Amino acid sequence: MASGNLWQLFKNVTEQGAKQLATVIDRTGSSYTVTMQGGSVSMATSSAAYDIGNKVFVRDGEILGIAPDLPYTEIEV
């Protein structure tokens, strides 16, 4: 049995922001300008270094890590 407040443990799991795929387009120190998959531009930070053109995962304005650079295919149904 888990110890602690079960409601708080549940909230910690479910209240995270969505992880999004982005491409690094500019870097200034630990601040990055990224283009989200939908085309919007946003700012993100990271203590790790990423190169322009890298695909990254972003959550709540923070770069979580490198994302795989896979081909994108759209299929109309």
MARBA-3410 file (N, C-alpha, C, O; in Angstrom, 1 decimal):
77
0.8,-1.2,0.0,0.0,0.0,0.0,0.9,1.2,0.0,1.9,1.3,0.7 ~ 0.5,2.2,-0.8,1.3,3.5,-0.9,1.1,4.3,0.3,-0.1,4.4,0.8 ~ 2.1,4.9,0.8,2.0,5.8,2.0,1.8,7.2,1.5,2.2,7.6,0.4 ~ 1.2,8.1,2.3,1.0,9.5,1.9,-0.5,9.7,1.5,-1.3,8.8,1.5 ~ -0.7,10.9,1.0,-2.0,11.3,0.6,-2.2,10.8,-0.9,-1.6,11.2,-1.8
-3.1,9.8,-1.0,-3.4,9.2,-2.4,-3.9,10.3,-3.4,-3.5,10.2,-4.5 ~ -4.7,11.2,-2.9,-5.2,12.3,-3.8,-4.0,13.1,-4.4,-4.0,13.4,-5.5 ~ -3.1,13.5,-3.5,-1.9,14.3,-3.9,-1.1,13.5,-4.9,-0.6,14.0,-5.9 ~ -0.9,12.2,-4.6,-0.1,11.4,-5.5,-0.8,11.3,-6.9,-0.1,11.3,-7.9 ~ -2.1,11.2,-6.9,-2.8,11.1,-8.2,-2.7,12.4,-8.9,-2.5,12.5,-10.1
-2.8,13.6,-8.2,-2.7,14.9,-8.9,-1.3,15.1,-9.4,-1.2,15.7,-10.5 ~ -0.3,14.6,-8.8,1.1,14.8,-9.3,1.3,14.0,-10.6,2.0,14.5,-11.4 ~ 0.6,12.9,-10.8,0.7,12.2,-12.0,-0.1,12.8,-13.1,0.3,12.9,-14.3 ~ -1.3,13.4,-12.8,-2.2,13.8,-13.9,-2.1,15.3,-14.2,-2.6,15.7,-15.2 ~ -1.5,16.1,-13.4,-1.5,17.6,-13.7,-0.3,18.0,-14.5,-0.1,19.2,-14.6
0.4,17.2,-15.1,1.5,17.6,-15.9,1.0,18.1,-17.2,0.0,17.7,-17.7 ~ 1.7,19.1,-17.8,1.3,19.7,-19.1,1.6,18.6,-20.1,2.3,17.6,-19.9 ~ 1.1,18.9,-21.3,1.3,18.0,-22.4,2.7,18.1,-22.9,3.3,19.2,-23.1 ~ 3.3,16.9,-23.3,4.6,16.9,-23.9,4.4,17.1,-25.4,3.6,16.5,-26.0 ~ 5.1,18.1,-26.0,5.0,18.5,-27.4,6.3,18.3,-28.1,7.4,18.4,-27.6
6.2,18.0,-29.4,7.3,17.9,-30.3,7.6,19.3,-30.9,6.7,20.0,-31.3 ~ 8.9,19.7,-30.9,9.3,21.0,-31.4,10.6,20.9,-32.1,11.4,19.9,-31.9 ~ 11.0,21.9,-32.9,12.3,22.0,-33.5,13.0,23.2,-33.1,12.4,24.3,-33.1 ~ 14.2,23.1,-32.7,15.0,24.3,-32.2,15.3,25.1,-33.4,15.9,24.7,-34.4 ~ 15.0,26.4,-33.3,15.3,27.4,-34.4,16.3,28.5,-34.0,16.9,29.1,-34.9
16.5,28.7,-32.7,17.5,29.7,-32.3,17.9,29.4,-30.8,17.1,28.8,-30.1 ~ 19.1,29.8,-30.5,19.6,29.6,-29.1,20.3,30.8,-28.6,21.1,31.4,-29.3 ~ 20.0,31.2,-27.4,20.7,32.3,-26.7,21.0,31.8,-25.3,20.1,31.9,-24.4 ~ 22.2,31.3,-25.0,22.5,30.8,-23.7,21.7,29.5,-23.4,21.8,28.5,-24.2 ~ 20.9,29.6,-22.4,20.1,28.4,-22.0,18.6,28.6,-22.5,17.8,27.8,-22.1
18.4,29.7,-23.2,17.0,29.9,-23.8,17.0,29.6,-25.3,17.9,29.8,-26.0 ~ 15.9,28.9,-25.6,15.8,28.4,-27.0,14.5,28.9,-27.6,13.5,29.0,-26.9 ~ 14.5,29.2,-28.9,13.3,29.5,-29.6,13.0,28.2,-30.4,13.8,27.7,-31.1 ~ 11.8,27.7,-30.2,11.4,26.5,-30.9,10.1,26.6,-31.7,9.3,27.5,-31.4 ~ 10.0,25.9,-32.7,8.8,25.8,-33.5,8.0,24.5,-33.2,8.6,23.4,-33.4
6.8,24.7,-32.7,6.0,23.5,-32.4,5.6,22.8,-33.6,5.6,23.4,-34.7 ~ 5.1,21.6,-33.5,4.7,20.8,-34.7,3.6,21.5,-35.4,3.5,21.3,-36.7 ~ 2.7,22.2,-34.7,1.6,22.9,-35.4,2.0,24.2,-36.1,1.2,24.7,-36.8 ~ 3.2,24.6,-35.9,3.7,25.8,-36.5,3.9,27.0,-35.6,4.5,28.0,-36.0 ~ 3.4,27.0,-34.4,3.5,28.1,-33.5,5.0,28.2,-33.0,5.7,27.1,-32.9
5.4,29.4,-32.6,6.8,29.6,-32.1,6.7,29.9,-30.6,5.8,30.6,-30.2 ~ 7.6,29.3,-29.9,7.6,29.4,-28.4,9.0,29.5,-27.9,10.0,29.2,-28.6 ~ 9.1,29.9,-26.6,10.4,30.0,-25.9,10.5,28.8,-25.0,9.5,28.4,-24.4 ~ 11.7,28.2,-24.8,11.9,27.1,-23.9,13.3,27.3,-23.3,14.2,27.9,-23.9 ~ 13.5,26.6,-22.2,14.8,26.7,-21.5,15.3,25.2,-21.3,14.5,24.3,-21.2
16.6,25.1,-21.2,17.2,23.9,-20.9,18.7,24.1,-20.4,19.3,25.0,-20.9 ~ 19.1,23.3,-19.4,20.5,23.3,-19.0,21.4,22.6,-19.9,22.6,22.8,-19.9 ~ 20.8,21.7,-20.8,21.6,20.9,-21.8,21.7,21.8,-23.0,20.9,22.6,-23.3 ~ 22.7,21.4,-23.9,22.9,22.2,-25.1,22.3,21.4,-26.3,22.4,20.2,-26.4 ~ 21.5,22.1,-27.1,20.9,21.6,-28.3,21.3,22.4,-29.5,21.4,23.6,-29.4
21.4,21.8,-30.7,21.8,22.5,-31.9,20.5,22.9,-32.6,19.4,22.4,-32.5 ~ 20.7,24.0,-33.5,19.6,24.4,-34.3,19.2,23.3,-35.3,20.1,22.7,-35.9 ~ 17.9,23.0,-35.4,17.4,21.9,-36.2,17.1,20.6,-35.4,16.5,19.7,-36.0 ~ 17.6,20.5,-34.2,17.3,19.4,-33.3,15.8,19.3,-33.1,15.2,20.3,-32.8 ~ 15.3,18.1,-33.1,13.9,17.8,-32.7,14.0,17.6,-31.2,14.8,16.8,-30.7
13.1,18.2,-30.4,13.1,18.1,-28.9,11.7,17.9,-28.4,10.7,18.3,-29.1 ~ 11.6,17.4,-27.2,10.3,17.3,-26.5,10.2,18.5,-25.5,11.2,18.8,-24.8 ~ 9.1,19.2,-25.5,8.9,20.4,-24.7,7.7,20.3,-23.8,6.7,19.8,-24.3 ~ 7.8,20.6,-22.5,6.7,20.6,-21.6,6.8,21.8,-20.7,7.8,22.0,-20.1 ~ 5.7,22.7,-20.7,5.7,23.8,-19.8,6.9,24.7,-20.0,7.4,25.2,-18.9
7.3,25.0,-21.2,8.5,25.9,-21.4,9.8,25.3,-21.1,10.8,26.1,-21.0 ~ 9.9,24.0,-20.9,11.2,23.4,-20.6,11.5,22.3,-21.6,10.6,21.4,-21.8 ~ 12.7,22.2,-22.1,13.0,21.2,-23.1,13.4,19.9,-22.2,14.2,20.0,-21.3 ~ 12.7,18.8,-22.5,12.9,17.6,-21.7,14.0,16.7,-22.3,14.6,16.0,-21.6 ~ 14.2,16.8,-23.6,15.3,16.0,-24.2,15.1,15.9,-25.7,14.1,16.4,-26.3
16.0,15.2,-26.3,16.0,15.0,-27.8,14.9,14.1,-28.2,14.6,13.1,-27.5 ~ 14.2,14.4,-29.3,13.2,13.5,-29.8,13.7,12.9,-31.1,14.6,13.4,-31.8 ~ 13.2,11.7,-31.4,13.7,11.0,-32.6,13.3,11.8,-33.9,12.2,12.4,-33.9 ~ 14.1,11.9,-34.8,13.9,12.6,-36.1,13.3,11.7,-37.1,14.0,11.2,-38.0 ~ 12.0,11.4,-37.0,11.3,10.4,-37.8,10.6,11.2,-38.9,10.2,12.3,-38.8
10.4,10.5,-40.1,9.6,11.1,-41.2,8.1,11.3,-40.8,7.6,10.5,-40.0 ~ 7.5,12.4,-41.2,6.1,12.7,-40.9,5.3,12.3,-42.1,5.6,12.7,-43.3 ~ 4.2,11.6,-41.9,3.3,11.2,-43.0,1.9,11.5,-42.5,1.4,11.1,-41.4 ~ 1.2,12.2,-43.4,-0.2,12.5,-43.1,-1.1,11.7,-44.1,-0.9,11.7,-45.3 ~ -2.1,11.0,-43.5,-3.0,10.1,-44.3,-4.4,10.7,-44.1,-4.9,10.8,-43.0
-5.0,11.0,-45.2,-6.4,11.5,-45.2,-7.3,10.3,-45.3,-7.2,9.5,-46.2 ~ -8.3,10.3,-44.4,-9.3,9.2,-44.4,-10.6,9.7,-44.9,-11.6,8.9,-44.9
END
